[in-house]
Amino acid sequence: MGNSGESANDSKSVSFLSEVPAPLQAAMTTFIERHPNWDQYRLIQAALAGFLVQNGVESRQVTRLYLDNMFCCKSFEKDLRG
């Protein structure tokens, strides 16, 4: 585990390695190819935060991470351009 750069919304970032089953890896790759404004880091952050929010975690910071990843202005601008 290690810290990476800090931003206004993050006090700490944690890096980790995990094996991803082949069907999930294929689906992630396909999604990222179709949505170039997303990358693996944004996708994993949105997925983890979304899972936690949907399963009862009541944290303003986690909810903010989820919403920021899902509704990022850059996301809409790039998707609208094609």
C-alpha positions as CSV (number, residue, x, y, z in Angstrom):
1,M,0.0,0.0,0.0
2,G,1.2,3.5,-0.7
3,N,0.0,7.1,-0.8
4,S,-0.3,8.9,-4.1
5,G,-0.9,12.6,-4.8
6,E,-3.5,14.3,-2.7
7,S,-6.4,16.4,-4.0
8,A,-9.0,18.6,-2.3
9,N,-11.4,15.6,-2.1
10,D,-8.9,12.9,-1.1
11,S,-6.9,12.9,2.1
12,K,-5.3,9.5,1.2
13,S,-5.2,7.1,-1.8
14,V,-4.4,3.5,-1.3
15,S,-3.0,1.3,-4.1
16,F,-3.7,-2.4,-4.2
17,L,-3.3,-5.3,-6.6
18,S,-6.2,-7.7,-7.3
19,E,-6.8,-10.4,-9.8
20,V,-9.9,-9.7,-11.9
21,P,-11.8,-12.6,-13.4
22,A,-11.5,-12.7,-17.2
23,P,-15.2,-11.9,-17.9
24,L,-14.9,-8.7,-15.7
25,Q,-11.6,-7.7,-17.4
26,A,-13.2,-8.2,-20.8
27,A,-16.2,-6.1,-19.9
28,M,-14.0,-3.4,-18.4
29,T,-11.9,-3.2,-21.5
30,T,-14.9,-3.0,-23.8
31,F,-16.5,-0.3,-21.7
32,I,-13.3,1.8,-21.6
33,E,-12.8,1.4,-25.4
34,R,-16.3,2.7,-25.9
35,H,-16.0,5.5,-23.4
36,P,-12.5,6.9,-23.7
37,N,-13.1,9.5,-21.0
38,W,-13.2,6.6,-18.5
39,D,-10.1,4.7,-17.4
40,Q,-9.6,1.7,-15.2
41,Y,-9.0,3.8,-12.1
42,R,-12.2,5.9,-12.5
43,L,-14.2,2.8,-13.2
44,I,-12.9,0.9,-10.2
45,Q,-13.5,4.0,-7.9
46,A,-17.1,4.4,-9.2
47,A,-17.8,0.7,-8.8
48,L,-16.4,0.5,-5.3
49,A,-18.1,3.7,-4.1
50,G,-21.4,2.7,-5.8
51,F,-21.3,-0.7,-4.2
52,L,-20.7,0.8,-0.7
53,V,-23.4,3.4,-1.1
54,Q,-25.9,0.9,-2.3
55,N,-25.1,-1.4,0.6
56,G,-25.7,1.1,3.4
57,V,-22.4,2.9,3.9
58,E,-23.4,6.4,5.1
59,S,-20.3,8.4,4.3
60,R,-20.5,11.8,2.7
61,Q,-17.0,11.3,1.3
62,V,-17.9,7.9,-0.3
63,T,-21.1,9.3,-1.8
64,R,-19.1,12.3,-3.2
65,L,-16.6,10.0,-4.8
66,Y,-19.4,8.0,-6.4
67,L,-21.2,11.1,-7.7
68,D,-18.0,12.7,-8.9
69,N,-17.0,9.7,-10.9
70,M,-20.5,9.0,-12.3
71,F,-21.4,12.6,-13.2
72,C,-18.1,14.1,-14.1
73,C,-18.6,17.1,-16.4
74,K,-15.7,15.9,-18.6
75,S,-17.6,12.7,-19.0
76,F,-20.7,14.4,-20.5
77,E,-18.6,16.7,-22.7
78,K,-16.7,13.9,-24.3
79,D,-19.8,11.6,-24.7
80,L,-21.7,14.4,-26.3
81,R,-19.0,15.0,-28.9
82,G,-19.1,11.4,-30.0
